[in-house]
């Protein structure tokens, strides 16, 4: 499970945690139901936003809803109410096509086992199957995945031509276009065509943010391995990347205000409250602002004139297929949901998705203080996520 939106259950609260888990499980089961067990490995946190947005706009009793799913190892063999319908299927289609692109990118880079011809050939076949499967499911819900495939194809060409001085937004444009199309189609599925334009804008900025944060998080590892990184290739500084990321978060907040939701609590929480935490996490700044600041004070480790902070020990990354094998093992033992585990690909220590708290604040209102809400322009203006702030 990957993605930039990784909410803390303490911030979500019991109600929104249950909703978020229902969409996560709904995406996973939509992938399995339409495309088989192997497709479940492309389940990701960002993909479920498509399902969340569709349900947030839909009229009660429409084509979206809940069903009771049977026991699953990832839920400790418990049944659960999960999201189903066109939103979950659109999320599955988008996840499949973008995961296919990620596989092809790993093959092109010769990462890990994919440097071996037989493994690379098998991976290409899996990716091609995911492309076809995503196109079929997308067609079923009226979404043409060609816009995603075209964005992926253009991305390769743009990266090959990018160099020092190339605007970083030129590199992020294909991702922005793909996510804008996916977000906008949720308005079509929900029968709210008036929401298509603001959600397309929110999706465009979300794609920009996802691309930037991925580049920031991978910058050091890419430098060590010699892999291509958009920030390094274009000479974009971390300060400029942070400015663009903060602007994208603000733009998403404004775009969502223009959309009409039936029940937008979870969408608001994920896209307004959690995205700033994703930015702070990627740039290594505190998730909560209780007496802390984005930049270290003079004399502190990492600050000008201060001691050099110790570098974290490097861990070799696993290749794509080896990581998938480890993921399957973790899924069978329920550690992805309920335990502490080593990330299948990066080897970082992580908490299960139901215990993934990245801050010290443990209730909604404290977290509202963290993102400096309040006031006419604060991110809790018009907040319907359960906060009182």
Secondary structure, DSSP 4 states (H G I P E B T S, - for coil): ---S----HHHHHHHHHHHHHHHHHHHHHHHHHHH-GGGGGG--TTTHHHHHHHHHHSPTTSS-EEEEEEEEGGGTSEEEEEEESHHHHHHHHHHHHHHHHHHHHHHHHT-GGGGSHHHHHHHHHHHHHHHHHHHHHHHHTT--THHHHHHHHHHHHHHHH--TT--HHHHHHHHHHHHHHHHHHHHHHTT-GGGHHHHHHHHHHHHHHHHHHHHHHHHHHHHHHT---HHHHHT--HHHHHHHHHHHHHHHHHHHHTS--SS-HHHHIIIIIIHHHHHHHHHT--SS-SS--SSPPTTSTTSTTSPPPPPPPP-PPPPHHHHHHHHHHHHHTTHHHHSEEE-TTT--EEE-TTS---SS--SHHHHHHHTT--STTSTTTT--SS---
